[in-house]
Amino acid sequence: MLFNYTYITHDIEKLQEYLDFLFTDVWLFAEGDFDAEKLKKNQELYDIYLELDKVDFDPENAKKNEKGKSAYFFNSSIEKIYKAFADINDDTFKLELIDYYSNNNNIEEICKNPKLPVLTYDDLKFKEANLHKELKAFYGNLYGSGSPFNLADFGSLKTKLLPTHYKEFFSSNKRGKCPFCGIRDLKGIHHTKKEAYDHYIPKGNYPFNSINLKNLAPMCNDCNSSYKGTKSIIGTTTNRNKAFYPYANSHPAITDFKITIDLKSNNIQNIEPNDLVLKIECAEYDEEIEAWKRVFGIDERYKALICNESEGNVWFNMIVDGYNNAIAQGYSGSKKDFLNMKLFDTKHTPLSSYGFIKSVFLEKCDELGLF
Ligand SMILES: [Zn+2]
């Protein structure tokens, strides 16, 4: 990614805190049958559980009773997972789960350290099939339209918590561009519509982090849906890699990314992706850059931008035609001076009008004597 986000604290975090409590204080100590008293050390969650227990639910009419369905889903999941934990006979694995829970939620360290052991659903299925089934059913439904957290009892995730978080998030993150591509604008505080939050570490592959705000990052639709999808930014279990962490305290500046373009054709008007060789380098971030390029289709998208008749072509023509126009207006500098003026603009505001890529392309055209 070209730049990082600033993390903001928000009430949504309390949902993750409920889950932390369930894991560390309830499920890990599961023995015998579950009863509501086991939740008593977390008064808020205890009260919610009792309230949800009062909601009528008839599985035959689940579609007509969304509230009942969500209430039943949340409470029965707590109970089913409790039972799955109580049935684990392997104490060593139970201890390992403590580390896995902490690691799977330490998104920063997962990105930084490919050796950090993380738990995948596939690993879990192999070790404890029933626990796998129950955890996947629960965590797979905590985010999205069917989430029990959308109930007013939890603060209405979809209609209140997420919209207020979004607004506060973009009040602090004001660049207006998607940091994962640098190409698309992001809808912010002046829009009534929102971008989707991406689960940076895919929630379908890794348990425990589906509502962890540090694993949720707003992203443009191209990055999120068209390119990233369920691709893993950290590689596979057996071949992990480092990845940029969206909320890192330190991230290279855009100007630290050394982007180079080689042109195999002088015919800019009809340039094709195969005529371009694009390289992006940044000292000590090779692995992160490879993962970023792979998951977000960066090579393809930057080349397509240059080959777009309304972009790359125009950037080129605006030097040639712009210079001729400037001369007609009385400009007395050379073409090189004119180009340097334009390059100043693109480099001065790298995120505006694709400046970070436009400047590199124009410099290459100049180097090849195409102006
Ligand atoms: Zn994007």
Boltz pocket constraint, residues with backbone or C-beta under 6 A from the ligand:
constraints:
  - pocket:
      binder: B
      contacts: [[A, 178], [A, 179], [A, 180], [A, 181], [A, 182], [A, 183], [A, 184], [A, 219], [A, 220], [A, 221], [A, 222], [A, 223], [A, 224]]
      max_distance: 6.0
